[in-house]
Amino acid sequence: MSEAVLQLLRERMRHASTPGNRSDNARLVLLIEGGSSRGAYSSGMTIVIEQLRLLPLFDAVYGSSAGALNAAWLLCGRVESTQHAWWDKAIMGGTIAPRRILRRKPVVDTQFLVHTVYTELMPMGFQEVLDNPVEFHPIATDALTGLAVDLHDQIHDQASLQAALRASTAMPFLAGEPVEINGRRYIDAGIAETVPIRTALAQRATHVVALRTRRVAETTAAPTGIERMVLTRWFARHAPGAAEPWLQRMACRADEELQLAMHPATLQVRPPAGSVRIGRTERRPHLMRSAVDIGRQAAWDALATCAETPL
């Protein structure tokens, strides 16, 4: 299964294939899994794609939650130069602060991340993302229907791109209220689709590279009693349609795994079993840096043979 993907990457590399200049009929997509702080793993993986100059070989990049953020950094060509953000105390401390819950403020401040970090402290190349011929498909969950929504067609300028990034990462309860775009309210993509495989296949993907943030053999747990007590009320007030997929998350994740396993041309890159465990709100620098390095090595092992000239 993975060999078909590697072969397509090598062929496109050999022929200097770029979007709009393909000699094959394939649609090769990159999927980047969500997971909040676990995105450190996929950030390290995207560094390798940037270093090996593989991005132009893809037709589209799909990202869920933190995966959407990593996709945007990849599309603007600044993944490696900004990797330190994952272990920078000021950036991570400003973005994730559990004590803010005592003041009824968001534990995960995506407003600070997207509108301060990405514009002032560590500027993202928003225009470069918009201009990149590789399509960007950030995923979010519709608060009323609970369905995964591709925000690609909602992005037209820097403001709409920033709104899409915030919508994709609007974690229930922890990140505050849903994000509104054109009259619709959205929450974190991971509620409906942690790995956007169903969306990509519906849009006729033929070959898939999936950057995973869950370790090999890691499983999804059902909501705990405390989670049910707190989040059921939050969903009822802010995102009633998303409560059911959240409660059924084990089945949703199992279906994604099945889709990935059954697709005839899929290459999955995952942190190996035994890798450091990263929780949703992890921010300790040594663990975050380790996750970036582990992800980087995993992607190198999987993709280095596609490079024209090894680095």
BASELO-586919 format. One record per residue: residue in one letter; x, y, z of N, C-alpha, C in turn. Coordinates in steps of 0.05 Angstrom, whole numbers, padded with zeros to 5 digits, always signed. Example, Ala and Ser with C-alpha at 12.3 -4.5 7.8 and 13.67 -1.06 7.14 Angstrom:
# residues 2
A+00264-00114+00156+00246-00090+00156+00264-00066+00156;S+00257-00045+00142+00273-00021+00143+00258+00001+00157;
# end
This chain:
# residues 311
M+00016-00024+00000+00000+00000+00000+00017+00025+00000;S+00037+00026+00018+00054+00050+00019+00072+00053-00005;E+00079+00030-00017+00098+00031-00040+00086+00046-00063;A+00060+00044-00067+00047+00059-00089+00050+00089-00085;V+00048+00098-00060+00051+00126-00053+00080+00135-00058;L+00099+00119-00048+00127+00126-00051+00135+00127-00081;Q+00124+00108-00096+00130+00108-00125+00120+00133-00138;L+00096+00142-00131+00084+00166-00143+00101+00191-00135;L+00109+00192-00110+00126+00214-00101+00153+00215-00117;R+00165+00191-00121+00190+00190-00136+00186+00199-00165;E+00164+00190-00177+00158+00197-00205+00154+00227-00208;R+00139+00238-00189+00134+00267-00191+00160+00283-00185;M+00176+00273-00167+00202+00286-00162+00220+00285-00187;R+00220+00261-00200+00237+00257-00223+00229+00276-00246;H+00203+00281-00249+00194+00297-00271+00188+00326-00263;A+00198+00334-00239+00194+00361-00229+00165+00369-00231;S+00147+00351-00223+00118+00356-00225+00109+00376-00204;T+00092+00394-00212+00081+00414-00195+00051+00417-00200;P+00035+00428-00181+00006+00431-00186+00001+00446-00212;G-00017+00436-00229-00022+00448-00255-00004+00438-00277;N+00016+00421-00269+00035+00411-00289+00040+00381-00283;R+00019+00366-00283+00021+00337-00277+00018+00321-00303;S+00033+00299-00304+00030+00281-00326+00014+00256-00318;D+00006+00254-00293-00009+00231-00284-00038+00240-00277;N-00055+00221-00271-00083+00227-00264-00088+00223-00234;A-00067+00223-00219-00070+00218-00190-00077+00244-00175;R-00090+00241-00152-00093+00263-00134-00080+00254-00107;L-00056+00265-00103-00040+00258-00079-00045+00279-00058;V-00054+00270-00034-00060+00289-00013-00044+00283+00012;L-00039+00303+00027-00026+00301+00053-00047+00306+00075;L-00050+00288+00093-00068+00291+00116-00052+00295+00141;I-00060+00315+00157-00045+00320+00182-00065+00318+00205;E-00061+00298+00222-00079+00292+00244-00078+00315+00265;G-00100+00318+00279-00101+00337+00301-00092+00325+00327;G-00098+00339+00349-00090+00329+00375-00079+00349+00394;S-00084+00375+00389-00074+00397+00406-00044+00394+00410;S-00034+00391+00434-00005+00391+00438+00009+00368+00424;R-00006+00346+00418+00006+00324+00403+00014+00333+00375;G+00005+00357+00366+00014+00368+00341+00044+00372+00339;A+00057+00371+00361+00087+00373+00361+00098+00350+00345;Y+00086+00327+00346+00095+00304+00330+00093+00310+00300;S+00070+00319+00291+00066+00324+00263+00082+00348+00253;S+00087+00367+00271+00105+00389+00264+00132+00379+00256;G+00143+00361+00272+00169+00349+00265+00168+00334+00238;M+00145+00321+00232+00142+00307+00207+00141+00327+00183;T+00128+00349+00187+00126+00369+00165+00153+00382+00160;I+00171+00383+00180+00198+00393+00175+00212+00377+00154;V+00209+00351+00155+00222+00333+00135+00210+00338+00107;I+00184+00341+00105+00172+00347+00079+00183+00373+00068;E+00186+00393+00086+00198+00418+00077+00227+00415+00068;Q+00242+00401+00084+00271+00397+00078+00275+00381+00052;L+00259+00361+00048+00262+00345+00024+00248+00357-00001;R+00236+00380+00003+00222+00394-00019+00200+00377-00032;L+00185+00364-00015+00164+00346-00025+00137+00360-00028;L+00133+00383-00015+00106+00395-00016+00095+00399-00044;P+00111+00409-00063+00099+00414-00090+00089+00388-00104;L+00097+00365-00093+00088+00340-00105+00059+00333-00097;F+00049+00346-00077+00022+00341-00067+00002+00360-00082;D-00022+00350-00084-00043+00367-00096-00059+00382-00075;A-00059+00372-00051-00074+00385-00029-00064+00376-00002;V-00067+00394+00017-00061+00388+00045-00086+00392+00062;Y-00093+00371+00077-00117+00372+00094-00107+00372+00123;G-00117+00389+00140-00109+00390+00168-00132+00392+00187;S-00131+00377+00208-00151+00378+00230-00139+00390+00255;S-00151+00411+00266-00142+00422+00291-00112+00431+00289;A-00096+00421+00307-00067+00428+00306-00055+00420+00280;G-00067+00400+00267-00057+00392+00240-00061+00414+00220;A-00083+00430+00223-00087+00453+00205-00066+00474+00209;L-00058+00479+00234-00037+00498+00240-00011+00489+00227;N-00004+00464+00230+00021+00454+00218+00020+00455+00188;A-00004+00450+00177-00007+00451+00148-00001+00480+00138;A-00012+00499+00152-00008+00527+00144+00022+00535+00145;W+00035+00527+00166+00064+00533+00168+00080+00519+00145;L+00071+00495+00138+00084+00481+00116+00079+00496+00090;L+00055+00505+00085+00048+00518+00060+00062+00545+00057;C+00069+00557+00079+00084+00583+00076+00114+00579+00078;G+00123+00554+00081+00151+00548+00079+00167+00556+00104;R+00154+00556+00128+00168+00565+00152+00166+00545+00175;V+00164+00520+00168+00161+00500+00190+00187+00497+00206;E+00209+00493+00193+00234+00488+00207+00242+00513+00223;S+00239+00536+00212+00248+00561+00225+00231+00569+00249;T+00207+00557+00251+00190+00563+00274+00185+00540+00293;Q+00199+00518+00289+00194+00495+00306+00197+00500+00336;H+00214+00519+00343+00220+00525+00371+00194+00534+00386;A+00174+00542+00371+00149+00551+00385+00137+00529+00402;W+00142+00504+00394+00130+00482+00409+00142+00479+00437;W+00167+00489+00441+00178+00486+00468+00185+00514+00479;D+00177+00535+00466+00182+00562+00477+00162+00567+00500;K+00173+00574+00523+00157+00577+00547+00137+00600+00545;A+00145+00622+00533+00127+00645+00531+00104+00639+00512;I+00110+00627+00489+00089+00621+00470+00070+00599+00480;M+00081+00577+00490+00064+00556+00500+00049+00564+00525;G+00063+00579+00542+00050+00589+00567+00027+00608+00561;G+00031+00625+00541+00010+00643+00533-00014+00630+00519;T-00008+00608+00505-00029+00594+00490-00044+00574+00508;I-00030+00560+00525-00042+00540+00543-00037+00547+00572;A-00058+00553+00587-00054+00561+00615-00078+00550+00631;P-00075+00526+00642-00097+00514+00657-00109+00531+00679;R-00093+00548+00691-00103+00564+00713-00123+00585+00704;R-00124+00591+00678-00144+00611+00669-00172+00601+00673;I-00176+00575+00677-00203+00565+00681-00215+00576+00707;L-00197+00583+00726-00207+00594+00752-00219+00622+00748;R-00211+00636+00726-00222+00662+00719-00243+00660+00697;R-00251+00636+00691-00271+00631+00670-00261+00641+00643;K-00235+00638+00638-00223+00645+00613-00214+00620+00598;P-00211+00621+00572-00203+00597+00557-00176+00586+00566;V-00175+00560+00571-00150+00547+00578-00131+00548+00553;V-00142+00544+00530-00127+00545+00505-00136+00570+00490;D-00118+00589+00488-00124+00616+00477-00116+00617+00448;T-00134+00609+00430-00128+00609+00401-00127+00638+00390;Q-00141+00656+00403-00140+00684+00395-00112+00695+00398;F-00099+00689+00420-00072+00697+00425-00053+00684+00405;L-00058+00658+00400-00040+00643+00383-00041+00654+00354;V-00065+00656+00343-00068+00663+00315-00065+00693+00310;H-00074+00710+00328-00074+00739+00323-00051+00754+00337;T-00036+00741+00355-00013+00754+00367+00013+00739+00359;V+00014+00713+00366+00038+00698+00359+00043+00697+00329;Y+00022+00691+00314+00025+00687+00285+00026+00714+00269;T+00022+00736+00283+00023+00762+00269+00045+00780+00279;E+00053+00777+00305+00072+00795+00317+00097+00780+00327;L+00094+00759+00342+00117+00746+00354+00132+00728+00335;M+00117+00714+00318+00128+00694+00300+00111+00694+00275;P+00114+00715+00258+00095+00719+00236+00093+00696+00217;M+00068+00688+00212+00062+00668+00192+00060+00682+00164;G+00069+00668+00144+00066+00680+00117+00038+00674+00106;F+00018+00689+00116-00010+00685+00108-00013+00687+00078;Q-00001+00707+00065-00004+00710+00037+00009+00687+00022;E+00030+00676+00032+00043+00654+00019+00026+00629+00020;V+00011+00626+00042-00008+00604+00044-00030+00607+00023;L-00040+00632+00021-00062+00637+00002-00052+00633-00027;D-00027+00640-00033-00017+00639-00060-00007+00612-00068;N-00003+00594-00049+00009+00568-00055-00009+00552-00073;P+00001+00541-00096-00017+00525-00114-00026+00499-00102;V-00013+00490-00080-00022+00466-00066-00046+00474-00049;E-00069+00461-00053-00093+00469-00040-00091+00465-00009;F-00103+00484+00006-00105+00482+00035-00133+00476+00043;H-00137+00454+00058-00164+00446+00067-00165+00443+00097;P-00168+00465+00112-00172+00462+00141-00200+00451+00147;I-00201+00433+00165-00227+00420+00173-00236+00431+00199;A-00263+00434+00202-00275+00441+00227-00300+00424+00231;T-00312+00426+00255-00337+00412+00260-00360+00432+00262;D-00381+00428+00247-00405+00445+00248-00419+00442+00275;A-00422+00464+00289-00433+00462+00316-00462+00453+00317;L-00477+00457+00296-00505+00449+00295-00510+00421+00284;T-00494+00413+00266-00498+00386+00254-00479+00365+00264;G-00456+00373+00275-00436+00354+00284-00420+00342+00261;L-00423+00352+00237-00409+00341+00213-00383+00355+00208;A-00364+00341+00196-00339+00353+00188-00344+00372+00165;V-00332+00395+00165-00335+00415+00144-00308+00423+00134;D-00304+00423+00108-00280+00432+00095-00283+00463+00091;L-00265+00478+00103-00266+00508+00102-00251+00519+00078;H-00242+00503+00060-00226+00512+00037-00239+00535+00022;D-00264+00532+00016-00278+00553+00000-00285+00578+00016;Q-00281+00577+00042-00286+00600+00059-00262+00619+00062;I-00239+00610+00051-00215+00625+00055-00209+00642+00030;H-00207+00669+00034-00203+00688+00012-00181+00708+00018;D-00175+00713+00043-00155+00733+00051-00144+00725+00078;Q-00127+00743+00089-00114+00737+00115-00135+00733+00137;A-00155+00751+00138-00174+00749+00159-00190+00723+00159;S-00198+00715+00135-00214+00690+00133-00196+00665+00138;L-00171+00667+00131-00152+00646+00137-00148+00643+00167;Q-00145+00665+00181-00142+00665+00210-00167+00654+00223;A-00190+00661+00213-00215+00651+00224-00217+00621+00220;A-00209+00611+00197-00209+00582+00192-00191+00567+00211;L-00167+00578+00216-00148+00566+00234-00159+00564+00263;R-00173+00586+00271-00185+00586+00298-00208+00567+00299;A-00224+00565+00278-00247+00547+00278-00238+00518+00280;S-00217+00511+00265-00207+00484+00265-00196+00475+00292;T-00187+00495+00308-00174+00489+00334-00191+00497+00358;A-00217+00503+00354-00234+00512+00376-00243+00489+00393;M-00226+00480+00411-00231+00457+00428-00255+00462+00446;P-00274+00443+00447-00297+00447+00465-00290+00454+00493;F-00302+00474+00505-00298+00483+00532-00271+00495+00536;L-00249+00481+00529-00222+00491+00535-00215+00516+00519;A-00226+00519+00495-00219+00543+00478-00241+00564+00478;G-00261+00561+00495-00282+00581+00495-00304+00574+00476;E-00318+00595+00465-00341+00591+00449-00333+00584+00420;P-00352+00572+00405-00347+00566+00376-00339+00591+00361;V-00327+00587+00338-00318+00608+00320-00339+00611+00298;E-00349+00635+00293-00369+00639+00272-00356+00648+00246;I-00365+00635+00225-00355+00642+00198-00380+00642+00180;N-00385+00665+00168-00408+00669+00150-00434+00658+00161;G-00439+00664+00187-00464+00656+00199-00466+00628+00210;R-00445+00612+00206-00444+00585+00217-00423+00584+00240;R-00429+00568+00260-00411+00565+00283-00396+00539+00281;Y-00370+00540+00287-00353+00516+00284-00337+00512+00309;I-00331+00486+00314-00313+00479+00336-00292+00460+00325;D-00275+00451+00342-00251+00435+00335-00257+00412+00316;A-00240+00410+00296-00244+00389+00275-00244+00361+00287;G-00229+00357+00309-00226+00331+00320-00251+00318+00331;I-00272+00334+00335-00297+00322+00344-00309+00305+00321;A-00307+00314+00297-00319+00300+00274-00299+00283+00258;E-00274+00293+00257-00255+00280+00239-00226+00287+00248;T-00214+00270+00264-00187+00275+00274-00167+00273+00251;V-00170+00252+00235-00154+00249+00211-00173+00253+00187;P-00170+00273+00171-00190+00280+00151-00191+00262+00126;I-00191+00236+00132-00190+00216+00110-00217+00215+00095;R-00240+00217+00109-00265+00215+00095-00269+00239+00077;T-00262+00262+00086-00265+00286+00069-00247+00284+00045;A-00222+00275+00048-00204+00273+00026-00213+00253+00005;L-00223+00230+00015-00232+00209-00004-00257+00219-00019;A-00275+00234-00005-00299+00244-00018-00291+00264-00040;Q-00268+00276-00038-00258+00295-00058-00238+00281-00077;R-00241+00255-00079-00227+00239-00099-00197+00237-00096;A-00188+00236-00071-00159+00229-00067-00154+00201-00076;T-00132+00197-00091-00124+00171-00100-00100+00160-00084;H-00083+00178-00074-00060+00171-00059-00059+00188-00034;V-00051+00176-00011-00053+00190+00014-00027+00186+00030;V-00017+00208+00041+00004+00208+00061-00009+00219+00086;A-00010+00204+00108-00022+00213+00132-00002+00216+00154;L+00001+00240+00165+00019+00246+00187+00003+00244+00213;R+00009+00224+00228-00006+00217+00252+00006+00228+00277;T-00011+00235+00297-00001+00244+00322-00005+00224+00344;R-00022+00204+00339-00025+00182+00358-00004+00161+00353;R+00008+00152+00374+00030+00133+00372+00020+00106+00361;V+00037+00090+00351+00030+00063+00342+00018+00048+00366;A-00005+00036+00361-00020+00020+00381-00034+00037+00401;E-00033+00064+00400-00048+00081+00419-00077+00081+00411;T-00094+00079+00431-00123+00078+00426-00137+00102+00437;T-00162+00106+00428-00178+00128+00438-00196+00119+00461;A-00197+00134+00483-00213+00127+00506-00240+00140+00504;A-00260+00127+00516-00286+00139+00518-00285+00163+00537;P-00304+00182+00535-00305+00204+00554-00307+00194+00582;T-00293+00207+00601-00295+00200+00629-00320+00211+00641;G-00326+00203+00665-00350+00213+00678-00349+00243+00682;I-00326+00254+00690-00322+00283+00694-00325+00297+00667;E-00314+00286+00646-00316+00299+00620-00346+00300+00611;R-00360+00278+00616-00389+00278+00609-00404+00299+00624;M-00398+00302+00650-00413+00321+00667-00408+00349+00658;V-00383+00356+00652-00376+00384+00645-00383+00390+00616;L-00375+00372+00597-00378+00378+00569-00406+00374+00558;T-00422+00357+00570-00449+00354+00561-00464+00380+00563;R-00460+00395+00585-00472+00421+00588-00462+00441+00568;W-00436+00440+00563-00424+00459+00544-00435+00454+00516;F-00436+00429+00508-00447+00422+00481-00476+00431+00479;A-00492+00426+00500-00520+00434+00499-00524+00463+00494;R-00506+00479+00505-00508+00508+00502-00496+00519+00477;H-00472+00508+00469-00457+00520+00447-00456+00504+00421;A-00458+00477+00423-00455+00461+00399-00471+00436+00401;P-00498+00438+00401-00515+00415+00406-00512+00392+00387;G-00506+00399+00361-00503+00378+00342-00477+00361+00344;A-00458+00372+00359-00432+00358+00362-00430+00340+00386;A-00450+00340+00403-00449+00324+00427-00448+00294+00420;E-00464+00285+00401-00465+00257+00395-00439+00246+00383;P-00427+00260+00363-00401+00250+00353-00379+00250+00375;W-00381+00269+00393-00362+00269+00415-00365+00245+00433;L-00390+00239+00440-00396+00215+00456-00388+00189+00442;Q-00390+00190+00416-00384+00166+00400-00356+00167+00388;R-00338+00181+00401-00311+00185+00389-00295+00160+00385;M-00299+00140+00402-00285+00115+00397-00292+00102+00371;A-00318+00102+00364-00327+00091+00339-00318+00108+00316;C-00318+00135+00319-00309+00153+00298-00279+00148+00292;R-00263+00145+00313-00235+00141+00308-00230+00113+00296;A-00245+00093+00304-00243+00066+00293-00249+00066+00263;D-00269+00082+00255-00276+00084+00227-00254+00097+00211;E-00241+00118+00222-00219+00131+00209-00196+00111+00205;E-00190+00096+00226-00168+00076+00224-00174+00056+00202;L-00199+00047+00200-00207+00028+00180-00205+00040+00152;Q-00213+00064+00149-00211+00078+00122-00182+00080+00114;L-00165+00087+00132-00136+00089+00126-00124+00062+00119;A-00132+00042+00134-00121+00015+00130-00130+00003+00104;M-00155+00009+00096-00167-00004+00073-00160+00010+00047;H-00152+00035+00048-00147+00050+00023-00123+00038+00010;P-00124+00033-00017-00103+00018-00030-00076+00033-00034;A-00076+00059-00029-00051+00074-00033-00048+00094-00011;T-00040+00084+00013-00037+00101+00037-00010+00096+00050;L+00003+00117+00057+00028+00116+00073+00022+00131+00099;Q+00024+00117+00122+00020+00130+00147+00047+00133+00161;V+00051+00157+00172+00075+00163+00188+00066+00167+00216;R+00076+00150+00235+00067+00152+00262+00090+00152+00282;P+00087+00165+00305+00107+00162+00326+00108+00132+00335;P+00131+00121+00338+00132+00093+00345+00121+00087+00373;A+00113+00062+00377+00104+00054+00404+00126+00060+00424;G+00118+00069+00447+00137+00075+00468+00147+00104+00468;S+00139+00119+00448+00146+00147+00447+00134+00162+00470;V+00145+00185+00476+00135+00201+00498+00105+00207+00495;R+00091+00205+00517+00062+00211+00517+00057+00241+00519;I+00042+00251+00500+00036+00280+00500+00006+00283+00503;G-00002+00296+00525-00030+00301+00530-00040+00325+00514;R-00066+00330+00514-00077+00352+00498-00067+00379+00506;T-00061+00383+00532-00052+00410+00541-00023+00409+00551;E-00008+00390+00542+00020+00388+00550+00036+00413+00540;R+00054+00423+00557+00070+00446+00549+00098+00445+00560;R+00106+00424+00574+00133+00422+00585+00153+00421+00562;P+00172+00439+00562+00191+00442+00540+00206+00416+00532;H+00216+00401+00551+00232+00377+00544+00215+00356+00531;L+00189+00354+00539+00172+00334+00526+00164+00343+00498;M+00158+00369+00495+00149+00380+00469+00172+00378+00449;R+00196+00385+00458+00219+00383+00439+00224+00354+00431;S+00221+00336+00451+00225+00308+00444+00205+00298+00424;A+00180+00307+00426+00159+00299+00407+00165+00309+00379;V+00175+00334+00377+00183+00345+00350+00205+00328+00338;D+00225+00321+00354+00247+00305+00345+00239+00277+00336;I+00221+00265+00352+00211+00238+00345+00195+00238+00319;G+00178+00258+00316+00163+00261+00292+00181+00265+00268;R+00201+00280+00271+00220+00286+00250+00234+00260+00241;Q+00243+00244+00260+00256+00219+00254+00238+00199+00240;A+00213+00198+00250+00193+00180+00238+00188+00187+00208;A+00186+00213+00202+00181+00221+00175+00206+00217+00157;W+00230+00221+00169+00254+00216+00154+00256+00187+00146;D+00251+00169+00165+00252+00141+00159+00232+00132+00137;A+00209+00146+00137+00188+00138+00117+00192+00151+00090;L+00204+00175+00089+00203+00190+00064+00230+00197+00052;A+00252+00192+00065+00278+00200+00055+00285+00189+00028;T+00275+00166+00022+00281+00154-00004+00268+00168-00028;C+00250+00186-00022+00237+00202-00043+00253+00226-00052;A+00273+00233-00036+00288+00257-00041+00306+00253-00066;E+00309+00274-00082+00326+00272-00105+00355+00270-00096;T+00362+00286-00076+00389+00285-00065+00387+00285-00035;P+00395+00263-00022+00392+00262+00008+00407+00286+00020;L+00394+00296+00042+00406+00319+00056+00425+00310+00078;
# end
